[in-house]
Amino acid sequence: MDIETDKATMGWESQEDGVVAAVLVKEGDQEVAVGQVVLVMVDDASEVAAFSDYTAGSAPAPAAPAAAAPAAATPAAPVAAPKAPAGGAAPAGGGAPAKSAGSRVLASPLARALAREAGIDLSAATPTGPHGRVIASDVMTAIESGATGATGGAGMPAGVAGQDFTEIKHTTVRKVIAKRLLESKTTVPHYYLSMDICADELMKLRETLNSQAKKDKEGKPAYKLSVNDFIIKASALALRDHPDVNSSWMTDSIRQYHYVDVSVAVASPTGLITPIVTDADMKGLTAISQEVKALAAKAREGKLQPHEFQGGTFSISNLGMFGISSFAAIINPPQSCILAVGATEQRVVPAKDGSFKASNYMRVTLSCDHRTVDGAVGAAFLQTLKGYLSDPASMLL
């Protein structure tokens, strides 16, 4: 089965051999209490029939009092279809979509959620998971290939008069995002500071460092630095210089952190998630670049571990790659600030000799919690950030 937490989906595998006799959680359920029994396993397939009417609150079936014991209680999310008993070999992944008895497609909860949101039938995806199971990447491949089979959402027939819409059931992740953003926007007194930063030297240094990257036999460079890598490093150093910004509002105090963990906003198929670059102020640009790429890949696959996205002392959200010039982001509590980064654009500006030249500029907007970060403190932080990004070589010293 897969355990879907508020931000990730993690596989849970039985530590005992056996046959699934009863699944006590309806597939598609979004909430299962911690400690609730979700399935029953037996040693032999011949004992399965004794549990045909078994429920979580019933006594063990008399036909198999010793052999059949409920699986260890575990926090769980929607349960994937059980493995077929001996004698009914499950089809291997990579073939035609596998279906259990009753023609139900075997799929992970994340894959089902993605299919619902995209409005496609799971049977349109080619399974590559274990035992012919459809996984999230299979659904994404089907979506990219233009697979159809829309069901109208929530089982509602499409095209009914007055009901021309698709209704998408909330996922656990989407409900958590909605709850936290609403709480942040209604309980945290936001204010916003914007600044334009010249990125000419940053672009030059980035090009120089990338050109110096060693290449393997296939010509692939050892690293490729992005503008965002420089922003993460510069923000981390600025936070170290301004500890007031690297803080959280607590009930009876303001907590200033003695470490700098930068949360980086990443778009995943199930919603926004913020994996953390720990101790970013003490890491080099290449280390930050490699860590961000690895975390972003795990985030899109729903494989982040809780410690990789829970916590953080400061957040960065960069929409520059989408051509967004500027925007104001919502603070990620209990953090005090989030930095919104726009696209790097060329502008015609005056030169020192009185002529004009084209320069690269980016606009950054700092959203601050006024309870912890006063306006002058936020402005000083942005000045320091501007200094590092305008002269990026200073970050390497």
N, C-alpha and C positions, 0 to 999 in steps of 0.2 A: 504494500500500500504506500501511498504518499502522504506525508504529514504537511499540510499547508499552514504555515504560520502567517503572521501579518505581512511579511515581506518576502518570504522564500518558500519553496516547495522542496522538501527533503524526503528521500526514500527511506522506508522502514522495512527491514527484512527480518523474517522470523529466524530465531537462532536455533530452532528445533525443526527436524524433518517431520512431515505429516501431510494430512489432507485437510483442506478447508471444509468444514461441515456446515457452518452457518455464518452468514455475513449479517451482522446486526445493525449496520448503519446503511441507510438508503443512499445509493449513489446520487451525488448532486447536492447532498446536504452541506450547508456552508458552516455550520457550527456544531461541534461535538464537544461535550464537557470533558475536561481533563480527568482521567481515571475511569471513564466509561468503557465498558467492554464492547469491542467492535467486531470481534469474530471468535469462532470456536474452531479448534483444530482437533483432529483425531488421528490415531496411528494408522488406521486401515480404512480404505474406501468403503468397505462393507458396513461400517458403523455410521456413515453419513446419514442414512435414512432415519436413524433414531432422533435426529435433530431437525427434522423437517418443520416442526412447530415450535422450536426452541426460541425463547425470547430472553432478553437480558435479565428480566426479573424472575424467570422460571427456575425451578430446581433442575439439577442435572438429569438427563434422560436415564431411566432405569436400565435400558438395554446396554449401556456402556458407562457404568458409574466410575470406573477407575481409569479407563483409557482416555476418556474425553475430558479435557480440562480447558476452560476458556483461556485464550491467549492472554499474556500479561497485559494488564490495563495500560493503555498508552494514549497520550494525547493524539488525536487523529483528525484527519480531514476526510473528504470523500474517498471511499475505498475503491481501489481498482479491482477489476474482476479477478476472482481467485484462480490459482493455477489448476489446470485440469488434472484429475487423479490419474494414477498409473493406468495404462491401457488406453487412455484418450490423449494421445500425444498432441501437445500444443504446436501449432505451426511456427516455424522459425521466422524471425524478423526479416524484412526485406522483400517479402512476397506480396501477394494480394492481401488486402485488409482482412485481418483475422476476426472471426466472430465466434462468440460462445453460443451455447444452446439458447435458442430464442433469437438468433441473428443479431445479437448486441455486439457492437464493435468494442474490442478491448482497448482502452485508452486511459492515460493518466488524467488526474483531475485538472492539471494545468492545460493539457491538450484539449480537454472538453471545454474549459473556460475560453480558450482562444478561439475554438471553433464556434462557440455561441456568439462571441463578440463579432467575429467576422461573418457570421451568418452562413457558414458552410456545413455540409454534412460530413461527419467524421469518416464515412465510407469513401470519401473522395481523396483521403490521405493514404499514402503508402506507408505501412508500418515498418519501422526499423528498430523498435525497442525489443526487449526480451519477450520471447514467446508470442511474437507477432503483435506486440502492443504498440498502439499509436502514441508517440510522445510529442512534446511541444514543437520540436524542430520539424517533425513530419507535417504538422499543421501549417507552420510558417512556409514550408516548401510548397504545400498545396495552395496556399493563399497567393504566393508569388507566381505560381504557374497559372493562375486564373481559374482555379477550381470553382465550380458552382455548387448547386445543391442547397440554396438558401431555404430555410424552413420558416421564415417569418418571425422567428424569435419567440421563446417561451411557449412553443407549441401552438402558437396562434396562426391560423391560415392567413397567408399574405393576400392582399388584394380585396379583402372584404370591405364593402362600402362603409366609409367613415372610420376605417381602421387601417389606413395606409401608413404603417410605421413598423419598426422593429423594436421589440422590447428586450433589453439585455439585462439579465439578472446580475445584481451586484456581486462581485467577487469579494473575498475577504480582504484582499489588498486594497481594492477600491474603497471599501467601507472605512478602512483604517485611514487611508489618505484623506477622505472627506472629513472624518471626525477630527483629525489633527489639524488640518488646514483651517477648518471652521473655528476650532478652539484657539488657534494662533491669531487669526484675524480679529476675533471678537474679544480676546482677553489680553493680548500683547499690544501696548501702545506703539505702533509703528511710526517711524518717520524715515525720510529718504534723502540721501546725499548723492549727487551725481558729479562726475568729473571726467573731462576728456584727457586722454593720455596719448602722447606721441609714441608710436611703436616702431619708428624707423630703425633705431639701434637694436631693438629686440628682433626684428625681422632679419637684419644683417647677421646678428650672432647666431640665430637659429639656422640660417642657411649655411653658415660656416661650420657649425658643429655637426650638422647633418651630413655635410660633404666629407667630413673627416671620419665618419663611422666606418668601422671595418666591415668588410663584406665576406660572406661565406662562399663556398664553392659555386653556389647557384646565383651568386650576385646579390643576395638579400642582405641589407645592412643590419648591423647588430642592434641599432636603435633608430628611431625616427621621432625627433622631438616635435611636439605640437605647441602652438601658442598657449594652450591651456596648461601645459606643463610648467611654463614660465610663470603663469598667473598663480598656480598653486604654490610654487616655491616662493614667489614674491609675497603672497598673502601670508604664508607661514612665517616668513622673516618679519613682516610688519606686525603680526600678532605677537611675536616675541618682543618686539620693541614697544608694543602698546598692550600690556596685559589686561587693561581695563576692558578691552574689546573681546579678549579671550576668556569670557566669563558666562555665568548663568545666574538668573534671578531665582533665589530659593525663598522659602516662606519667611525665614527670619534673618537671612543674610544674602550677600552677593558672593558667589563662589568663583574665585579666580583660579584657573588651571595652570599648573606648572609644566604642562606638556601641550603640544600643538597637534591636534588630530583634525585634519581637514576632510569634511564630507563633500563628495563631488556628485552632483545630481546627474543621474543616468536614466534615460528613458528605456523601459523594458516592456515586453509585450503585455504585462499585467498592470503596468502603471509606473509612476516615478519611484525611484529608490536611490538612496544616497550612500554608496559604499565609502569606506573611510581610508584615507592615506594616513597612517599613524606616524607620529613624530616627523611630520613633513619638513619642519625647519632644519632637521639634522640629516636629511637625505639629499643626494645629488639629483640633478635633472634627469639623468638616464634612469636612475632607480625609481623616481616618481613616475616617469613615462611608462616603464614596464609594469609597475604596480597598478596604475590606472587602467591600462589595457587589459590586464588579467582580471581585475575586479569587474570591469565593465562587461567582459565576456561572461563571467559567472552570473552577473546580475541579469543579463538577457536570457540566460538559460535557467534562471530561477534556482541557482545552486549556491548562492551566498550563505555562509554560516552566520548565525546571529551576531557574533562578535565582529563581523566584517561590515555590518551596517548599523549596529546599535551603538549610540554614543556620539562622538565627534564634538569638537568645541567651536567649529565655524564651518559654514557651508559656502559652496561656490556653484552657481548655476550659469552655464555658458550656452547661449543660443546664437552665438555669432555664426556658426556653421549653417544656420538657416536664413542668414541675411537679416536678422533682427538688429536694428540699430541700437535700441535701448529698451529696457523694461525694468520693472520693479518686482522683485521676488518676495514671497511670503516667508517670514522667519520660521525656522525649523526648531521649535522648542525642545529642550530648555536653552538652546543656544541664544546668544544675544544678537547675532548679526548674520546676514547672508549677503554675498556679493553677486550681483547680476552683471554679466559681461555681454556686451553687444559685439557686432561684427567689426572687424578691422577694415576701415574704408579710407580711400585716398581723398585728401582735401588739398585745395590750393591755398597756401598760406604765405605770408610775407617772409622773405629771407633777410638775413642780417645786412646784406648790401643794398637793400631797398628794392630788390627784384622779387619775383614770386617763384615758389617751387611747390611740387607735389609731395605731400607727406602722408604717412599712414597714421591714422588716429583710431582709437577705440574709446567708447563711452562705457564707463562702469558706474553702477548705482549700488550704494550700500544701504540696505534696509537695516535699521537699528531698533532695538528695544530701548525706549527712552528711560525705562526704570534702571537700567544698568549702564547705558552708554549715552552720555550727554552729547549735545551737538558738537561742541568743540573737540571732544575726544574722538568722535567719528571722523571729523574733518582732518584732525591730525593723523589719524590712521591712513586716510586716503592720500594725504600728502606723502607719507612714507612709502606707501604702495606705488605711487607715481614715480618716486625717486628710483625705486628698484627696477620698475619696468622701463623707464626712460633711459636708464643706464644699467642694463642687465648684467654687464660684466662685474658689477659690484656684488652681485649675488654669488659669484664664483670665488670671491676672495675669502 
